[in-house]
Amino acid sequence: MEGIASGVLFATLPVLAVESVGQANRGPAIGIIRTFFAAGGLLGPMFIISVSSMIGAANSFIVTAVIIFATIPIVLTLKETRRHRE
């Protein structure tokens, strides 16, 4: 399941980033998306390892689930705005 989700994210997020900016900013938009992917891939496991060493491995999964579910209201309240592009 993780492979499917990663494939969808890696394919769609750069497209969404490119479509939401003007022609001149497409390269930086993709760069920002890839930077955050890399930062999450590096910092996420480091965060979970440190949480796991403090509260135990089983509880670190609970913390991860809480973080994931805490983002749901944020995602549901986001609104897409259309701007006139160059």
Order of alpha helices (4+ residues) and beta strands (2+ residues): alpha-alpha-alpha
